[in-house]
Structures are given as C-alpha cells and as structure tokens.
C-alpha cells in the first residue's frame, strides 16, 4: 500500500516506487483454496482479483470511495458481488481517470531503459558475458559470474562483487576469442594448428 497522494483517503499505488526497507511491494497474493472447505478459488475470481490489485498498482481507488453512483458495480469495488455483471470486468470511469492521471505523471518507469542489464542473457556494452539467471549460469556458462544483486559472491576461495564478468576461477572467457576454450582456460595453440 503506497500513497500516490492527491486522492481520497488511503490511496493505493506502487507504480515506479523503489524498494525500501520496511515496505513490501508484494501486493498480490491469490489463495488457491478457501478457508472453509479447501475448494479451489474459481478462475473467474482469481482473474478479477488480479485485475483489481493491478488497478491499485496503477493508482485506482475502490469505487465505493466516490460519491458518483455511476462508478459503482465495477472492477474496483471494495467487495465483489456474486452477480455476473459484465461491469465486474471493467474499470469504471472514475478508475480510468485515476489510472490515466497516474500514467501521465509516472509512466517514466515503463519506458525501456537503454542501458545494459546483467542477467538478461544478452552480452551488452560493459559486460564480458551474461549467462542469464544465476540458476542457469553453472550449466550455460561456467566461465561467467552471474548477477548477484550487488552482493558478494563466494567462488572457489575468492570474493567477486560484480556480475556479468569473467568468473574468478576462470583464466579467460570464450567470448574473448579462439584463444580461450570452453573450460575457461587459454587454449593450447596446437589445438588450432598453430
């Protein structure tokens, strides 16, 4: 729950907010079973809950907070109704206005960045290698240090701080040319007939 300000009490939000100590952005949790009889939550209810919580992340409030009765009975109602109204899958005009205002002032974080990102599996400017997710690196590219979120990585007796660089246990990386083999060691020139 993050206040975007300017709204009716307790504005919800989250779009473009940065992580901070003591704040959780895990705003969406769908239970698979109800408390009473352990039945699975119907897919329709799970979909509505997901869309509703995403509405909060984009700045929408509960429609019940608005005096305009035309905004009642839509997706952002504080309680879901058992009726099968088509409006339950739509944002009300009130919600659309709030979402539009949020996007007009805070959409900068939705624009793709032009800088390298360690961990996407693409070798970009400033990266010696990029093996993708840390869980894949040992199989995909043992010569590369995976993204570690800035934390120190302990590997074979050495601490290494930066990801997407040649692993401390490696002498070289195969991307540096034919002189480096798949074992992360300089190749014997005889292997290449030299």
N, C-alpha and C positions, 0 to 999 in steps of 0.2 A: 504494500500500500504506500504509494508515494504521491504526495500532493503536487499537482501541477499549478495550483493557485488559481485565483480568479473564478472559481466555480462555487457551487453550493456545497456546504459543509462536507468535509472528508472526501475531497476529490481523489479519484483513483488515477493512476498513471503508470509510468515506468519507461515509456519510450525515450531512448537516448540517455537514461540515467546510468551513471557509472556505479560500479560496485563500491561499497563502503562497509566498514566494519559495523556489525550490528544491524545491517539491512539485508533482507533476503528478497531476491527477485524471483523466487520460486513461487509465483502467484497462482500457478495452475496445478492442481492435483486432482485427478479424477479417480474416485474409488471404483473398483470393479465389482464390488458387492455391496448390497445394502446391509445395514446393521441388524435388521430384524430377522431376515430369513436367508441371508447369504446368496440371494439371487443376483445375477449379473445386472448391472445398470444397463437399461436399454440403449442401443446405439444412438437413437434419436436424442436421448437425454444427454449422453456424453458429448455429442456434436453441439448441442445447444450450450452446454456448459463451457466447452472450449471456445466457441464464438463469443459468448458472454464475457469470459475472462480476458480474451483478446481485446474486446471493446474497452474494458477498463484500462488495459495497457496503452491504448491509443487515446485515452482521455475521456471516455464516456462515463457518465454517472448512471445511477439507477434512475429509470424514467419516473419512478414514484416521487422523486425529489422535485419534479417540475410541476408548476400549477396548471399547465396546459393539459387538459384531459385527452387531447388528440395524440399525446405521446404515450398513453397507457396501453398495455397489452402487447408490447413489442419485446424484442430480444433482451433489452437491458432492464426489464422489470426485476425488482428485487427478489421476487418469488416466481417460479414457473407455474403456469396454470396447467391443469390436466386437459384443457380443451385443445383441439387440434388446429388452432388458428394459424393461418398462413403467416400472419404477422409475427409469430414467435420466431421465425427465421429471418426477420428483417430488423434493421436498425430504424428507430423512429426518427422523425425529422429533428427532434431535439438532440438525439445522439449523433446524427450525421453532422449537425452544426458543430458540436463539440469536437468530434473527430477531425473535421475539416480545419478547425482553429488550431488543434494540436499539430496537425501535419503542416500547416502553413508556417508555424513558428519553430517546429522541432524536427523537421524531416531531414536535417543535415546528416543524421546518423544512418539514414537509409541509403545514402549515396555511396557507391562502391569506392573504396579507397584506392589510390594509385601507388601505394607503397607495398613492398614485399611483405608477405605473411608467412612466417615459419610454421610449417605444419600442414600446408595445403597440398603437398606432394609435387609442387612445381618449383624448379630451381629458378629463382628470381635474382635481381640485382642485389649484390651484397651477400648472397648465400653460396657457400661452397657446394651444398647439397640440400635436399629436402626430402626426407623419407616419409613424410605424411604423419599420420597419427603415431604417437610413441609406441602403441601396442603392435604396430606393423613394422617398425623400424628394424628390429633384430632379424626378421626374415627378409624384408625388402632391401635393406641397405645397411649392413652391419658396419660400414665404414663411416656412417653419418651419425652425428649426435642429434637426437630428436628434440623437438620443442619441449621445454620443461617449465614454461611459465615463469622464467626468471629464477627458478630455484636451482640450487647447485645439484649437479648430477654426479654420483659417485660411480666411476667406471674403472675397473682394474687398477685400483690404488690411486687414481687421480681424480681431482675435483674439476668439473668443467661447467662453466656458468652459461654459456651461450649455446643455443640450439642451431641447427642447420649449418654446422661447421664440421670439419673433419674430426672424427672421434679421437679422443686422446690415445686410444690403443692402436690407432691406425697410423701408418707411416705416410700414407697419401690417400687420395680418393680417385677412383677410376674416371671420374669426370674431368680430371686434370690431364688426361691423355693416355696414350698407349703405354706409357712408362709405368703406370700403376695397374696392378692386376686386381681381380675380384676378391683377393684375400687382404686387400688394403696395404699391400707391400709393393715396393718398387719391383718391376718386372725384370727378369733376367733377360738381357739383350739377346741372348741366344734363342729365347722363345720367339723372337721376331726375326730371326735370321740375321742378326747384326753382330 
